[in-house]
Every structure is written in structure tokens, then in C-alpha cells.
Amino acid sequence: MTQLRFAQKGTKGLLRARNDVLVLQCVAAGGDRCSRTDVARETGLPQATVSEIVAEMIERRLVREAGREAQRIGKPRVLLELDSDHHHFVGVHLGRGRIRASRLTLTGHIVESTTVPHMLGDDTLATIATAVGRLAKSGDAEISGVGVAAPGIIGDDGTIREAVNYGWRMMPLGQELSRRCGGLPVHVVNDANAVALSEVALSTVDVDTVVVLWIGTGIGAGIVLDGRLYRGAEFRSGEIGHIDTGASLRCRCGLIGCLETVAAEPTIVGAASESDIQQFLAGADDADSRALGERIRRAAQALARLLSTLGGTLDVTDFILGGPFSSHPLAPAVLGAVNDVLAVRVMSGFSPLKVRFTTLGAHSLIFGAAAHAIRQELGVMIAMPAGLAEGVPPEEGSVDSGG
């Protein structure tokens, strides 16, 4: 799981690290309405311990005093908030055709963005390093970490163990990119997991458990349970594209009946042209439209069956459709069809399941990558409502996006 783990004996250093996380998380959750006394009350830590930790965090420019609030009795409260001016993080989305990157504050405000062209066969590490370098040079704040959302099965050390569509196997992306970026900490996260993290970080309500259904040329899932990214013992959590659906079609992996044979984007779209899709959406009833409708119905049945299983197994009610297909013209039709099936598959005692689109579409990947880096460096999942309120990265970035 993506979290601070305390597996060994509770030394003084580990205890202090845990207390640091508790204090920072409390300040982050309190916005600018939290005092040292509030932190002590919420965490259960002694007032002296809280004061010592807060003093050190102010020195490190993680926390700052946000003014005073008068009280009816006693001295005014000294309020605390995250220091959003000093520690910045870069979120990177490794996508087809281009790499997008944004520099964000601790509170999720996007300072600047850039886009760099990138095609299969290009030097991926050099391209990402170019994007990060542009953002690092463009501001005075310190870059404290880089998060990269990438495809494939990714280990804790940032090694892409396998990314079939890119032809990567055991690629040490995190380590090599850190070297090319002057030693900056680099944390790599699977793209579906990045979207799931962004949904937690950007949520305006208290959401800490969510599953993202990622549909493109393949199918995967990003799973966050109780605010923690779940990746499994071998980092293969969410590899759902080859679950047996009972279909009779042979998958590209060699097996028969995989979910991808009925619900991946190429399978749903089939040979339908843009004109065919528009006619279907307009309500046409010709042979091509009926065939497309049947593919959508078949995909919806398989996806709804999978989500019902996940809902019953993990007790999840918040499901999100992400990935390249989420911006396809057929996506609303598929989403509606899945929800129609789910509406009649409510298990006794369970809340109704429903799937929705991602909060920020493709830009969720950048926020999720940054949230992952913040979590890895600071040990907390910090909500980033400011980024949602103040907009998303522009298509071509505010920094020169030339190659």
C-alpha cells in the first residue's frame, strides 16, 4: 500500500515520524481554522510535543501561522495552515502523443503547466526530464518531489515491471528519471491508480474508498481503500482485463473469454465509423446501429457483473469511469447502460451501485501523480480542493510547449 509503514520495532525515530504525519494531516484537514490546541486535541498528543513538531514544520516551510482569532476568554488562537509557497510537486502524465506536466502547490493550486510531444520510440526519460526541467526553472519554490502516472505494472521502487503497449519490461523509470532530474525524488504510479488517488485528493466530500474502472485499448482498475492505494503483493491489483467473463472470444493474451474481448474500447467501437457512431447516437435503427448497440449491451453486462462482484467483495459503492474511453462519444451510452444493469442488481442490504465519470477527465492523472508524490514524501494524503476550484492545466500549457 502507498503509506508510511511501521513494520519494525517502534524506535524513537519511527514514533516521531508517525507523530509528524499525524500533525501534518491534522493541519491539512483543518484548512486555516486549526490551532496547536486543536491539533493536540485531535491527535491525542501532548501539547508540548505538538508545539515542538509545529515549530520544526514551520522551519521546514511545511506549515505556517495564518493569523490570530480572538476568543471570548483568554488569548487569541494562533491559526495554522499548510505553507503552499515553498514546497511544490510536479505531476506528470505519460500519455500517447504527448507528456503533460504541472507544478502544483501543497494545496493543489496549479502554478504552471507544460506539454511536450512524445511518441512510441522516443526517449521517454529524456522527454519527461525536459518537462520537469522547464517547470523547475520557472519558479522560485523548491520542487520537493515528482509523481509520474504511467501505464503498466509498477513496483514500489518506480520500476515498470511490464507495460505491454510500450514494450517495457523491468524499466527503472523512477531511479533513472531521478538521476536525470538532479536527484529529485521521483515516484511512479499506474495511471488507473493515479485517477483513483485524484478522486480522493480532489473530493469535496469525505471520500476515501473508490474504484476507478480504466478503459482504453485494455482494461484495468485503480483501487483506493480507506485513503490508501492498494496495489497487491506483486503490484498487480486492478489487472482485471483478463478476468473470465464467460464469452467465447479469444483474447490477444491467448486466453478465451477475457473482459477485454467484450468491453475494451476497440471491441466496443468495432468497425463503426464516426458517421456510424453519430447515426447510432441519433437513434438510427439500421443494421450497423443495431450491431453497435449489441456490443454496448454486451460490454455493459460484463462490466456491471464485475462491478457488482467488486462492490460485494470490497464494500465499495463509488465507481468511476476513467481512461481514454471516458472521452469517447460512446462513453455516455456505455455508462448509462452499465448503470441500468446495476440498478436491477442491488444485493440485499447493500447500497445501490453507480458509475460516474472522473472529476477532471485526463487531468485527473496529473493531480493523482502529484498526490502520490506528496503521500510518498510527506506520508499523508492531502486534499487538494484549490486545484479543482481554480481550474485545470491548459491543453498546451502555460510554459512553452515546443519539442
Phi, psi and omega in degrees: 000152178275095182194167169287126183246136181242077186270338182261184183304142184286081178285170178299322180296317179293322178296319179293320178298318178297316180294323176300316180297316180300315182293313182297319179297321180294316179296317181298318181289335184275356183063234176248026182246020188244132178249172177301321178296320177298318180298315180299319181292317183287324184269339185080007179278152176299148181303320182295321179295317179298315181299320180294316180293317179298318179300317180292322180291327175294320179294325180278358180064032172269327182229151175217160176280135188248023179111184182238150180234122182293146177239158181294327180227136175088187183287156176299148177283135173269115185274150181239152175208165175294141175274101186273001186264342190255308183266113176249154178233147179254128174255133184235135174246116176272101184243174178284124177092337180196157175245125179253142179216146178223145173260124185239150172280173178299334182264010173089005177285129178279118181276309179207160180221159176211155177229132181235130178301143180204124179238160176304133183101342176289163174284097186299316181299316180295322181293315178296317180299324177297315180296315180295320180299320178299316182289325180293326182279344191271358181216168181271339183291153180281133173277114186265349179178160180234132174247134182238124174266118185223160178281162171105183178268120191236129180276172180299332182273008179082010177276127175278104184291325177197130172222096190301313185293338178260353181072025182263141174214123182053047179271118183280064187300314183298311182295314183290322179293322176301317179297319181286342180256027174071027178089006177300140175296129181237129181235126185253138182223143176301144187298321177295321177296325179297318178296318179299317178296320181295324180295325177286315183293327185262358185295135177274354174240174185278082179249121179229004176227121186204149175236126177260126175267113187258115182239125175209228174292337173233185181227134176215183178215146172249130188236121173242121181243123180052041177078005183242132178289122180261124183239351177088168184296327180242023175064025182254011177303137179089001178280074188262355186297340183244023169290141183287122178259355183088001177288164183258009184272143178274133182272161178297341179281350180105342179276168179248136173090012180296152179305323182296339180287345180236343189230001174286158183305311181300326180290317180294313183289320181060223181267010183295131176275172177301322179294318178299318181295317180296321178294320178298314181294334179278356176097018180296154183234030178278178184298318181296319180293321179294322179294319178295318178298323179293322178294321177294317180298317181295318178295317182297320179299314182292317181293318180296322178297318178296314182294324176297320179294314179296320180298318180286330182280315186258354185057049178254137176242348184257104179245142187228137176266120178227187180094174182305325183293338183297340178258006180283147179304333180276350185303315179299325179293318179293316180301315179297320181293321177297315181294327176297318179291317180298328183297334181254010180241032180283122179283149181302128178087355181256148174289152178300142177265145179210146179250140177229168177282163178296157182295316186237017180059226183298333183286347175301330180296321180291315179296319180295320178297317179294319179298323178296316180296319178298316180298318182291323183278323186249348176084005182228152171265106184266125177296141184235059183294335182298320180298323179291320184286327188260007173107171183247168181300139177293162185302317183251005173083157179270354174255148179313124188254022179292162182287000000 
